[in-house]
Amino acid sequence: MNTTVSIIEDNRTTRESLVRLLEGIPTFRVLDAYANAEAALQSLPVNPPDVVLVDLHLPKLSGIECVCQLKKKAPGIKVLILTRFSDSENIFQALRAGADGYVLKHKPSDEILKGIIDLVENRPSMSNEVAQRMLDYFHELGKRRAEIQKLSPRERDVLEHLAKGWGDKDIAQDLGISVQTVNDYLKRIYAKLHVHSRTAAVAKYLKS
């Protein structure tokens, strides 16, 4: 039985190359190839393939949003991200949206085919480079969480208020402390998180 595949890729040359690659394999059958997420979301849930290849950076609706909507409309579809972006943030956002695998475009075609087969056979599909990026990401996440855990309950209260956009006076009034005390807490927060500004402190807090 053939494995059915659909493609969502805005670059025509890449899209046609993927179609030729898959049609050259007797066990694969390409159902459709779309240039944007909007067209794919209209048709794919009606006639879902076994696997859909999705580029991350699509015009208008992004690949990540496309994956999220696809998974809601057709939960059984296996989604393989096929992109040139290997940064940990893109990988994490794609997987969180529901992607089942992540393969880089510059990898050999055999790796793309393997990625599809892995998903059909319910195995994780991720190139070594991507897997290492994810390990690095979670190691860094663990370090950030460990730093946040060093904060006292009151320091966390101040940081949470700061993350919500509150000013020093508002924080002081809400917590029943003085503005000077708020500033003292902020200094200790900066030292424990190894940052030098409110923006950096909030960013580290949110990313943890």
mmCIF file of the C-alpha atoms, coordinates in Angstrom:
data_MODEL
# 
_entry.id   MODEL 
# 
loop_
_atom_site.group_PDB 
_atom_site.id 
_atom_site.type_symbol 
_atom_site.label_atom_id 
_atom_site.label_alt_id 
_atom_site.label_comp_id 
_atom_site.label_asym_id 
_atom_site.label_entity_id 
_atom_site.label_seq_id 
_atom_site.pdbx_PDB_ins_code 
_atom_site.Cartn_x 
_atom_site.Cartn_y 
_atom_site.Cartn_z 
_atom_site.occupancy 
_atom_site.B_iso_or_equiv 
_atom_site.pdbx_formal_charge 
_atom_site.auth_seq_id 
_atom_site.auth_comp_id 
_atom_site.auth_asym_id 
_atom_site.auth_atom_id 
_atom_site.pdbx_PDB_model_num 
ATOM 1   C CA . MET A 1 1   ? 0.000   0.000  0.000  1.00 0.00 ? 1   MET A CA 1 
ATOM 2   C CA . ASN A 1 2   ? 1.377   3.410  -1.010 1.00 0.00 ? 2   ASN A CA 1 
ATOM 3   C CA . THR A 1 3   ? 2.201   6.130  1.495  1.00 0.00 ? 3   THR A CA 1 
ATOM 4   C CA . THR A 1 4   ? 0.312   9.278  0.510  1.00 0.00 ? 4   THR A CA 1 
ATOM 5   C CA . VAL A 1 5   ? 2.073   12.615 0.906  1.00 0.00 ? 5   VAL A CA 1 
ATOM 6   C CA . SER A 1 6   ? 1.062   16.245 0.475  1.00 0.00 ? 6   SER A CA 1 
ATOM 7   C CA . ILE A 1 7   ? 3.440   19.212 0.306  1.00 0.00 ? 7   ILE A CA 1 
ATOM 8   C CA . ILE A 1 8   ? 3.065   22.803 1.514  1.00 0.00 ? 8   ILE A CA 1 
ATOM 9   C CA . GLU A 1 9   ? 5.972   24.817 0.124  1.00 0.00 ? 9   GLU A CA 1 
ATOM 10  C CA . ASP A 1 10  ? 5.859   28.337 -1.326 1.00 0.00 ? 10  ASP A CA 1 
ATOM 11  C CA . ASN A 1 11  ? 9.065   28.050 -3.359 1.00 0.00 ? 11  ASN A CA 1 
ATOM 12  C CA . ARG A 1 12  ? 8.051   26.612 -6.726 1.00 0.00 ? 12  ARG A CA 1 
ATOM 13  C CA . THR A 1 13  ? 11.438  25.086 -7.526 1.00 0.00 ? 13  THR A CA 1 
ATOM 14  C CA . THR A 1 14  ? 11.640  23.348 -4.155 1.00 0.00 ? 14  THR A CA 1 
ATOM 15  C CA . ARG A 1 15  ? 8.035   22.235 -4.362 1.00 0.00 ? 15  ARG A CA 1 
ATOM 16  C CA . GLU A 1 16  ? 8.474   20.679 -7.805 1.00 0.00 ? 16  GLU A CA 1 
ATOM 17  C CA . SER A 1 17  ? 11.745  19.027 -6.743 1.00 0.00 ? 17  SER A CA 1 
ATOM 18  C CA . LEU A 1 18  ? 9.982   17.397 -3.801 1.00 0.00 ? 18  LEU A CA 1 
ATOM 19  C CA . VAL A 1 19  ? 7.197   16.160 -6.066 1.00 0.00 ? 19  VAL A CA 1 
ATOM 20  C CA . ARG A 1 20  ? 9.734   14.614 -8.466 1.00 0.00 ? 20  ARG A CA 1 
ATOM 21  C CA . LEU A 1 21  ? 11.635  13.020 -5.586 1.00 0.00 ? 21  LEU A CA 1 
ATOM 22  C CA . LEU A 1 22  ? 8.549   11.393 -4.096 1.00 0.00 ? 22  LEU A CA 1 
ATOM 23  C CA . GLU A 1 23  ? 7.005   10.356 -7.398 1.00 0.00 ? 23  GLU A CA 1 
ATOM 24  C CA . GLY A 1 24  ? 10.255  8.563  -8.192 1.00 0.00 ? 24  GLY A CA 1 
ATOM 25  C CA . ILE A 1 25  ? 9.644   6.175  -5.288 1.00 0.00 ? 25  ILE A CA 1 
ATOM 26  C CA . PRO A 1 26  ? 7.105   3.421  -6.086 1.00 0.00 ? 26  PRO A CA 1 
ATOM 27  C CA . THR A 1 27  ? 5.834   3.267  -2.499 1.00 0.00 ? 27  THR A CA 1 
ATOM 28  C CA . PHE A 1 28  ? 4.993   6.992  -2.326 1.00 0.00 ? 28  PHE A CA 1 
ATOM 29  C CA . ARG A 1 29  ? 2.113   8.860  -3.922 1.00 0.00 ? 29  ARG A CA 1 
ATOM 30  C CA . VAL A 1 30  ? 1.827   12.650 -3.925 1.00 0.00 ? 30  VAL A CA 1 
ATOM 31  C CA . LEU A 1 31  ? -1.754  13.782 -3.416 1.00 0.00 ? 31  LEU A CA 1 
ATOM 32  C CA . ASP A 1 32  ? -1.262  17.546 -3.660 1.00 0.00 ? 32  ASP A CA 1 
ATOM 33  C CA . ALA A 1 33  ? 1.376   20.262 -3.591 1.00 0.00 ? 33  ALA A CA 1 
ATOM 34  C CA . TYR A 1 34  ? 0.344   23.668 -2.230 1.00 0.00 ? 34  TYR A CA 1 
ATOM 35  C CA . ALA A 1 35  ? 2.045   27.058 -2.455 1.00 0.00 ? 35  ALA A CA 1 
ATOM 36  C CA . ASN A 1 36  ? 0.442   28.402 0.731  1.00 0.00 ? 36  ASN A CA 1 
ATOM 37  C CA . ALA A 1 37  ? -1.174  27.320 3.961  1.00 0.00 ? 37  ALA A CA 1 
ATOM 38  C CA . GLU A 1 38  ? -4.588  28.785 3.166  1.00 0.00 ? 38  GLU A CA 1 
ATOM 39  C CA . ALA A 1 39  ? -5.172  26.529 0.151  1.00 0.00 ? 39  ALA A CA 1 
ATOM 40  C CA . ALA A 1 40  ? -3.859  23.499 2.017  1.00 0.00 ? 40  ALA A CA 1 
ATOM 41  C CA . LEU A 1 41  ? -6.148  24.047 5.002  1.00 0.00 ? 41  LEU A CA 1 
ATOM 42  C CA . GLN A 1 42  ? -9.177  24.070 2.727  1.00 0.00 ? 42  GLN A CA 1 
ATOM 43  C CA . SER A 1 43  ? -8.383  20.773 1.006  1.00 0.00 ? 43  SER A CA 1 
ATOM 44  C CA . LEU A 1 44  ? -6.195  18.625 3.253  1.00 0.00 ? 44  LEU A CA 1 
ATOM 45  C CA . PRO A 1 45  ? -8.749  17.875 5.988  1.00 0.00 ? 45  PRO A CA 1 
ATOM 46  C CA . VAL A 1 46  ? -11.194 16.619 3.313  1.00 0.00 ? 46  VAL A CA 1 
ATOM 47  C CA . ASN A 1 47  ? -8.698  14.197 1.763  1.00 0.00 ? 47  ASN A CA 1 
ATOM 48  C CA . PRO A 1 48  ? -5.898  13.831 4.308  1.00 0.00 ? 48  PRO A CA 1 
ATOM 49  C CA . PRO A 1 49  ? -2.596  12.203 3.333  1.00 0.00 ? 49  PRO A CA 1 
ATOM 50  C CA . ASP A 1 50  ? -0.549  9.955  5.580  1.00 0.00 ? 50  ASP A CA 1 
ATOM 51  C CA . VAL A 1 51  ? 2.144   12.625 5.862  1.00 0.00 ? 51  VAL A CA 1 
ATOM 52  C CA . VAL A 1 52  ? 2.282   16.308 4.969  1.00 0.00 ? 52  VAL A CA 1 
ATOM 53  C CA . LEU A 1 53  ? 5.564   18.141 4.433  1.00 0.00 ? 53  LEU A CA 1 
ATOM 54  C CA . VAL A 1 54  ? 5.350   21.729 5.680  1.00 0.00 ? 54  VAL A CA 1 
ATOM 55  C CA . ASP A 1 55  ? 7.751   24.606 5.145  1.00 0.00 ? 55  ASP A CA 1 
ATOM 56  C CA . LEU A 1 56  ? 7.961   26.914 8.161  1.00 0.00 ? 56  LEU A CA 1 
ATOM 57  C CA . HIS A 1 57  ? 8.174   30.283 6.425  1.00 0.00 ? 57  HIS A CA 1 
ATOM 58  C CA . LEU A 1 58  ? 5.092   30.472 4.233  1.00 0.00 ? 58  LEU A CA 1 
ATOM 59  C CA . PRO A 1 59  ? 3.454   33.674 2.918  1.00 0.00 ? 59  PRO A CA 1 
ATOM 60  C CA . LYS A 1 60  ? 0.657   35.099 5.085  1.00 0.00 ? 60  LYS A CA 1 
ATOM 61  C CA . LEU A 1 61  ? -0.208  32.219 7.435  1.00 0.00 ? 61  LEU A CA 1 
ATOM 62  C CA . SER A 1 62  ? 3.029   30.770 8.835  1.00 0.00 ? 62  SER A CA 1 
ATOM 63  C CA . GLY A 1 63  ? 4.002   27.129 8.748  1.00 0.00 ? 63  GLY A CA 1 
ATOM 64  C CA . ILE A 1 64  ? 3.682   26.904 12.529 1.00 0.00 ? 64  ILE A CA 1 
ATOM 65  C CA . GLU A 1 65  ? 0.127   28.273 12.483 1.00 0.00 ? 65  GLU A CA 1 
ATOM 66  C CA . CYS A 1 66  ? -0.640  25.979 9.565  1.00 0.00 ? 66  CYS A CA 1 
ATOM 67  C CA . VAL A 1 67  ? 0.501   22.952 11.585 1.00 0.00 ? 67  VAL A CA 1 
ATOM 68  C CA . CYS A 1 68  ? -1.569  24.043 14.551 1.00 0.00 ? 68  CYS A CA 1 
ATOM 69  C CA . GLN A 1 69  ? -4.744  24.352 12.454 1.00 0.00 ? 69  GLN A CA 1 
ATOM 70  C CA . LEU A 1 70  ? -4.070  21.135 10.538 1.00 0.00 ? 70  LEU A CA 1 
ATOM 71  C CA . LYS A 1 71  ? -3.772  19.179 13.764 1.00 0.00 ? 71  LYS A CA 1 
ATOM 72  C CA . LYS A 1 72  ? -7.080  20.567 14.979 1.00 0.00 ? 72  LYS A CA 1 
ATOM 73  C CA . LYS A 1 73  ? -8.901  19.769 11.734 1.00 0.00 ? 73  LYS A CA 1 
ATOM 74  C CA . ALA A 1 74  ? -7.271  16.410 11.004 1.00 0.00 ? 74  ALA A CA 1 
ATOM 75  C CA . PRO A 1 75  ? -5.481  15.056 14.111 1.00 0.00 ? 75  PRO A CA 1 
ATOM 76  C CA . GLY A 1 76  ? -4.455  11.847 12.339 1.00 0.00 ? 76  GLY A CA 1 
ATOM 77  C CA . ILE A 1 77  ? -2.188  13.605 9.828  1.00 0.00 ? 77  ILE A CA 1 
ATOM 78  C CA . LYS A 1 78  ? 1.526   13.191 10.451 1.00 0.00 ? 78  LYS A CA 1 
ATOM 79  C CA . VAL A 1 79  ? 3.364   16.493 9.943  1.00 0.00 ? 79  VAL A CA 1 
ATOM 80  C CA . LEU A 1 80  ? 7.010   16.643 8.912  1.00 0.00 ? 80  LEU A CA 1 
ATOM 81  C CA . ILE A 1 81  ? 8.574   20.099 8.998  1.00 0.00 ? 81  ILE A CA 1 
ATOM 82  C CA . LEU A 1 82  ? 10.968  20.561 6.108  1.00 0.00 ? 82  LEU A CA 1 
ATOM 83  C CA . THR A 1 83  ? 12.889  23.816 6.411  1.00 0.00 ? 83  THR A CA 1 
ATOM 84  C CA . ARG A 1 84  ? 16.294  25.450 6.257  1.00 0.00 ? 84  ARG A CA 1 
ATOM 85  C CA . PHE A 1 85  ? 15.901  26.965 9.736  1.00 0.00 ? 85  PHE A CA 1 
ATOM 86  C CA . SER A 1 86  ? 17.622  24.961 12.457 1.00 0.00 ? 86  SER A CA 1 
ATOM 87  C CA . ASP A 1 87  ? 17.479  27.393 15.386 1.00 0.00 ? 87  ASP A CA 1 
ATOM 88  C CA . SER A 1 88  ? 16.067  25.951 18.590 1.00 0.00 ? 88  SER A CA 1 
ATOM 89  C CA . GLU A 1 89  ? 13.220  28.471 18.850 1.00 0.00 ? 89  GLU A CA 1 
ATOM 90  C CA . ASN A 1 90  ? 11.752  27.510 15.464 1.00 0.00 ? 90  ASN A CA 1 
ATOM 91  C CA . ILE A 1 91  ? 12.139  23.815 16.261 1.00 0.00 ? 91  ILE A CA 1 
ATOM 92  C CA . PHE A 1 92  ? 10.480  24.162 19.653 1.00 0.00 ? 92  PHE A CA 1 
ATOM 93  C CA . GLN A 1 93  ? 7.586   26.256 18.317 1.00 0.00 ? 93  GLN A CA 1 
ATOM 94  C CA . ALA A 1 94  ? 6.948   23.775 15.503 1.00 0.00 ? 94  ALA A CA 1 
ATOM 95  C CA . LEU A 1 95  ? 6.929   20.770 17.826 1.00 0.00 ? 95  LEU A CA 1 
ATOM 96  C CA . ARG A 1 96  ? 4.717   22.592 20.303 1.00 0.00 ? 96  ARG A CA 1 
ATOM 97  C CA . ALA A 1 97  ? 2.268   23.350 17.470 1.00 0.00 ? 97  ALA A CA 1 
ATOM 98  C CA . GLY A 1 98  ? 1.971   19.612 16.845 1.00 0.00 ? 98  GLY A CA 1 
ATOM 99  C CA . ALA A 1 99  ? 4.652   18.747 14.272 1.00 0.00 ? 99  ALA A CA 1 
ATOM 100 C CA . ASP A 1 100 ? 5.703   15.091 14.429 1.00 0.00 ? 100 ASP A CA 1 
ATOM 101 C CA . GLY A 1 101 ? 9.138   15.521 12.893 1.00 0.00 ? 101 GLY A CA 1 
ATOM 102 C CA . TYR A 1 102 ? 11.670  18.110 11.749 1.00 0.00 ? 102 TYR A CA 1 
ATOM 103 C CA . VAL A 1 103 ? 14.115  17.695 8.866  1.00 0.00 ? 103 VAL A CA 1 
ATOM 104 C CA . LEU A 1 104 ? 16.417  20.285 7.308  1.00 0.00 ? 104 LEU A CA 1 
ATOM 105 C CA . LYS A 1 105 ? 16.216  21.008 3.589  1.00 0.00 ? 105 LYS A CA 1 
ATOM 106 C CA . HIS A 1 106 ? 19.950  20.909 3.037  1.00 0.00 ? 106 HIS A CA 1 
ATOM 107 C CA . LYS A 1 107 ? 20.094  17.295 4.149  1.00 0.00 ? 107 LYS A CA 1 
ATOM 108 C CA . PRO A 1 108 ? 20.332  14.516 1.509  1.00 0.00 ? 108 PRO A CA 1 
ATOM 109 C CA . SER A 1 109 ? 17.052  13.397 -0.061 1.00 0.00 ? 109 SER A CA 1 
ATOM 110 C CA . ASP A 1 110 ? 17.446  10.006 1.644  1.00 0.00 ? 110 ASP A CA 1 
ATOM 111 C CA . GLU A 1 111 ? 17.034  11.724 4.994  1.00 0.00 ? 111 GLU A CA 1 
ATOM 112 C CA . ILE A 1 112 ? 13.783  13.352 3.864  1.00 0.00 ? 112 ILE A CA 1 
ATOM 113 C CA . LEU A 1 113 ? 12.461  9.986  2.696  1.00 0.00 ? 113 LEU A CA 1 
ATOM 114 C CA . LYS A 1 114 ? 13.559  8.377  5.942  1.00 0.00 ? 114 LYS A CA 1 
ATOM 115 C CA . GLY A 1 115 ? 11.755  11.110 7.861  1.00 0.00 ? 115 GLY A CA 1 
ATOM 116 C CA . ILE A 1 116 ? 8.494   10.285 6.084  1.00 0.00 ? 116 ILE A CA 1 
ATOM 117 C CA . ILE A 1 117 ? 8.896   6.551  6.643  1.00 0.00 ? 117 ILE A CA 1 
ATOM 118 C CA . ASP A 1 118 ? 9.712   7.079  10.327 1.00 0.00 ? 118 ASP A CA 1 
ATOM 119 C CA . LEU A 1 119 ? 6.470   8.987  10.836 1.00 0.00 ? 119 LEU A CA 1 
ATOM 120 C CA . VAL A 1 120 ? 4.387   6.388  9.001  1.00 0.00 ? 120 VAL A CA 1 
ATOM 121 C CA . GLU A 1 121 ? 5.906   3.716  11.225 1.00 0.00 ? 121 GLU A CA 1 
ATOM 122 C CA . ASN A 1 122 ? 5.298   5.834  14.348 1.00 0.00 ? 122 ASN A CA 1 
ATOM 123 C CA . ARG A 1 123 ? 8.952   6.537  15.040 1.00 0.00 ? 123 ARG A CA 1 
ATOM 124 C CA . PRO A 1 124 ? 10.398  9.936  15.970 1.00 0.00 ? 124 PRO A CA 1 
ATOM 125 C CA . SER A 1 125 ? 11.653  11.813 12.932 1.00 0.00 ? 125 SER A CA 1 
ATOM 126 C CA . MET A 1 126 ? 14.445  14.263 13.596 1.00 0.00 ? 126 MET A CA 1 
ATOM 127 C CA . SER A 1 127 ? 17.868  14.758 12.065 1.00 0.00 ? 127 SER A CA 1 
ATOM 128 C CA . ASN A 1 128 ? 20.893  14.527 14.367 1.00 0.00 ? 128 ASN A CA 1 
ATOM 129 C CA . GLU A 1 129 ? 21.532  18.261 14.045 1.00 0.00 ? 129 GLU A CA 1 
ATOM 130 C CA . VAL A 1 130 ? 17.968  19.088 15.074 1.00 0.00 ? 130 VAL A CA 1 
ATOM 131 C CA . ALA A 1 131 ? 18.057  16.607 17.958 1.00 0.00 ? 131 ALA A CA 1 
ATOM 132 C CA . GLN A 1 132 ? 21.248  18.218 19.267 1.00 0.00 ? 132 GLN A CA 1 
ATOM 133 C CA . ARG A 1 133 ? 19.664  21.671 19.025 1.00 0.00 ? 133 ARG A CA 1 
ATOM 134 C CA . MET A 1 134 ? 16.724  20.451 21.089 1.00 0.00 ? 134 MET A CA 1 
ATOM 135 C CA . LEU A 1 135 ? 19.023  18.944 23.711 1.00 0.00 ? 135 LEU A CA 1 
ATOM 136 C CA . ASP A 1 136 ? 20.918  22.236 23.931 1.00 0.00 ? 136 ASP A CA 1 
ATOM 137 C CA . TYR A 1 137 ? 17.626  24.115 24.183 1.00 0.00 ? 137 TYR A CA 1 
ATOM 138 C CA . PHE A 1 138 ? 16.349  22.029 27.089 1.00 0.00 ? 138 PHE A CA 1 
ATOM 139 C CA . HIS A 1 139 ? 19.701  22.147 28.857 1.00 0.00 ? 139 HIS A CA 1 
ATOM 140 C CA . GLU A 1 140 ? 19.583  25.949 28.637 1.00 0.00 ? 140 GLU A CA 1 
ATOM 141 C CA . LEU A 1 141 ? 15.948  25.915 29.755 1.00 0.00 ? 141 LEU A CA 1 
ATOM 142 C CA . GLY A 1 142 ? 16.951  23.854 32.777 1.00 0.00 ? 142 GLY A CA 1 
ATOM 143 C CA . LYS A 1 143 ? 19.631  26.413 33.681 1.00 0.00 ? 143 LYS A CA 1 
ATOM 144 C CA . ARG A 1 144 ? 17.111  29.272 33.442 1.00 0.00 ? 144 ARG A CA 1 
ATOM 145 C CA . ARG A 1 145 ? 14.631  27.430 35.649 1.00 0.00 ? 145 ARG A CA 1 
ATOM 146 C CA . ALA A 1 146 ? 17.333  26.699 38.195 1.00 0.00 ? 146 ALA A CA 1 
ATOM 147 C CA . GLU A 1 147 ? 18.144  30.425 38.337 1.00 0.00 ? 147 GLU A CA 1 
ATOM 148 C CA . ILE A 1 148 ? 14.475  31.339 38.797 1.00 0.00 ? 148 ILE A CA 1 
ATOM 149 C CA . GLN A 1 149 ? 14.194  28.799 41.620 1.00 0.00 ? 149 GLN A CA 1 
ATOM 150 C CA . LYS A 1 150 ? 16.961  30.652 43.470 1.00 0.00 ? 150 LYS A CA 1 
ATOM 151 C CA . LEU A 1 151 ? 14.668  33.659 43.842 1.00 0.00 ? 151 LEU A CA 1 
ATOM 152 C CA . SER A 1 152 ? 12.805  34.106 47.113 1.00 0.00 ? 152 SER A CA 1 
ATOM 153 C CA . PRO A 1 153 ? 8.984   34.075 47.033 1.00 0.00 ? 153 PRO A CA 1 
ATOM 154 C CA . ARG A 1 154 ? 8.916   37.891 47.349 1.00 0.00 ? 154 ARG A CA 1 
ATOM 155 C CA . GLU A 1 155 ? 11.500  38.310 44.586 1.00 0.00 ? 155 GLU A CA 1 
ATOM 156 C CA . ARG A 1 156 ? 9.331   36.134 42.344 1.00 0.00 ? 156 ARG A CA 1 
ATOM 157 C CA . ASP A 1 157 ? 6.324   38.280 43.200 1.00 0.00 ? 157 ASP A CA 1 
ATOM 158 C CA . VAL A 1 158 ? 8.194   41.388 42.104 1.00 0.00 ? 158 VAL A CA 1 
ATOM 159 C CA . LEU A 1 159 ? 9.413   39.713 38.918 1.00 0.00 ? 159 LEU A CA 1 
ATOM 160 C CA . GLU A 1 160 ? 5.912   38.450 38.067 1.00 0.00 ? 160 GLU A CA 1 
ATOM 161 C CA . HIS A 1 161 ? 4.533   41.977 38.436 1.00 0.00 ? 161 HIS A CA 1 
ATOM 162 C CA . LEU A 1 162 ? 7.385   43.277 36.312 1.00 0.00 ? 162 LEU A CA 1 
ATOM 163 C CA . ALA A 1 163 ? 6.576   40.722 33.604 1.00 0.00 ? 163 ALA A CA 1 
ATOM 164 C CA . LYS A 1 164 ? 2.992   42.029 33.532 1.00 0.00 ? 164 LYS A CA 1 
ATOM 165 C CA . GLY A 1 165 ? 4.274   45.530 32.767 1.00 0.00 ? 165 GLY A CA 1 
ATOM 166 C CA . TRP A 1 166 ? 3.747   47.034 36.220 1.00 0.00 ? 166 TRP A CA 1 
ATOM 167 C CA . GLY A 1 167 ? 5.792   50.074 37.300 1.00 0.00 ? 167 GLY A CA 1 
ATOM 168 C CA . ASP A 1 168 ? 7.713   50.354 40.560 1.00 0.00 ? 168 ASP A CA 1 
ATOM 169 C CA . LYS A 1 169 ? 5.027   52.423 42.325 1.00 0.00 ? 169 LYS A CA 1 
ATOM 170 C CA . ASP A 1 170 ? 2.245   50.038 41.314 1.00 0.00 ? 170 ASP A CA 1 
ATOM 171 C CA . ILE A 1 171 ? 4.287   47.019 42.422 1.00 0.00 ? 171 ILE A CA 1 
ATOM 172 C CA . ALA A 1 172 ? 5.048   48.667 45.754 1.00 0.00 ? 172 ALA A CA 1 
ATOM 173 C CA . GLN A 1 173 ? 1.405   49.530 46.362 1.00 0.00 ? 173 GLN A CA 1 
ATOM 174 C CA . ASP A 1 174 ? 0.130   46.075 45.391 1.00 0.00 ? 174 ASP A CA 1 
ATOM 175 C CA . LEU A 1 175 ? 2.675   44.238 47.546 1.00 0.00 ? 175 LEU A CA 1 
ATOM 176 C CA . GLY A 1 176 ? 2.445   46.683 50.461 1.00 0.00 ? 176 GLY A CA 1 
ATOM 177 C CA . ILE A 1 177 ? 6.109   47.670 50.379 1.00 0.00 ? 177 ILE A CA 1 
ATOM 178 C CA . SER A 1 178 ? 8.052   50.845 49.571 1.00 0.00 ? 178 SER A CA 1 
ATOM 179 C CA . VAL A 1 179 ? 9.409   51.789 46.159 1.00 0.00 ? 179 VAL A CA 1 
ATOM 180 C CA . GLN A 1 180 ? 12.924  51.620 47.609 1.00 0.00 ? 180 GLN A CA 1 
ATOM 181 C CA . THR A 1 181 ? 12.245  48.044 48.726 1.00 0.00 ? 181 THR A CA 1 
ATOM 182 C CA . VAL A 1 182 ? 11.082  47.196 45.204 1.00 0.00 ? 182 VAL A CA 1 
ATOM 183 C CA . ASN A 1 183 ? 14.374  48.583 43.863 1.00 0.00 ? 183 ASN A CA 1 
ATOM 184 C CA . ASP A 1 184 ? 16.309  46.539 46.418 1.00 0.00 ? 184 ASP A CA 1 
ATOM 185 C CA . TYR A 1 185 ? 14.497  43.386 45.303 1.00 0.00 ? 185 TYR A CA 1 
ATOM 186 C CA . LEU A 1 186 ? 15.246  44.213 41.668 1.00 0.00 ? 186 LEU A CA 1 
ATOM 187 C CA . LYS A 1 187 ? 18.961  44.498 42.402 1.00 0.00 ? 187 LYS A CA 1 
ATOM 188 C CA . ARG A 1 188 ? 18.941  41.060 44.036 1.00 0.00 ? 188 ARG A CA 1 
ATOM 189 C CA . ILE A 1 189 ? 16.939  39.625 41.118 1.00 0.00 ? 189 ILE A CA 1 
ATOM 190 C CA . TYR A 1 190 ? 19.477  41.006 38.618 1.00 0.00 ? 190 TYR A CA 1 
ATOM 191 C CA . ALA A 1 191 ? 22.337  39.464 40.561 1.00 0.00 ? 191 ALA A CA 1 
ATOM 192 C CA . LYS A 1 192 ? 20.716  36.036 40.850 1.00 0.00 ? 192 LYS A CA 1 
ATOM 193 C CA . LEU A 1 193 ? 19.655  35.933 37.184 1.00 0.00 ? 193 LEU A CA 1 
ATOM 194 C CA . HIS A 1 194 ? 22.969  37.396 35.953 1.00 0.00 ? 194 HIS A CA 1 
ATOM 195 C CA . VAL A 1 195 ? 21.272  40.215 34.037 1.00 0.00 ? 195 VAL A CA 1 
ATOM 196 C CA . HIS A 1 196 ? 21.584  43.999 34.051 1.00 0.00 ? 196 HIS A CA 1 
ATOM 197 C CA . SER A 1 197 ? 18.159  45.272 33.058 1.00 0.00 ? 197 SER A CA 1 
ATOM 198 C CA . ARG A 1 198 ? 14.442  44.799 33.640 1.00 0.00 ? 198 ARG A CA 1 
ATOM 199 C CA . THR A 1 199 ? 13.949  43.673 30.061 1.00 0.00 ? 199 THR A CA 1 
ATOM 200 C CA . ALA A 1 200 ? 16.591  40.965 30.373 1.00 0.00 ? 200 ALA A CA 1 
ATOM 201 C CA . ALA A 1 201 ? 15.177  39.789 33.700 1.00 0.00 ? 201 ALA A CA 1 
ATOM 202 C CA . VAL A 1 202 ? 11.656  39.527 32.300 1.00 0.00 ? 202 VAL A CA 1 
ATOM 203 C CA . ALA A 1 203 ? 12.904  37.768 29.157 1.00 0.00 ? 203 ALA A CA 1 
ATOM 204 C CA . LYS A 1 204 ? 14.733  35.145 31.198 1.00 0.00 ? 204 LYS A CA 1 
ATOM 205 C CA . TYR A 1 205 ? 11.715  34.695 33.450 1.00 0.00 ? 205 TYR A CA 1 
ATOM 206 C CA . LEU A 1 206 ? 9.318   34.204 30.532 1.00 0.00 ? 206 LEU A CA 1 
ATOM 207 C CA . LYS A 1 207 ? 11.650  31.827 28.711 1.00 0.00 ? 207 LYS A CA 1 
ATOM 208 C CA . SER A 1 208 ? 11.982  29.677 31.827 1.00 0.00 ? 208 SER A CA 1 
# 
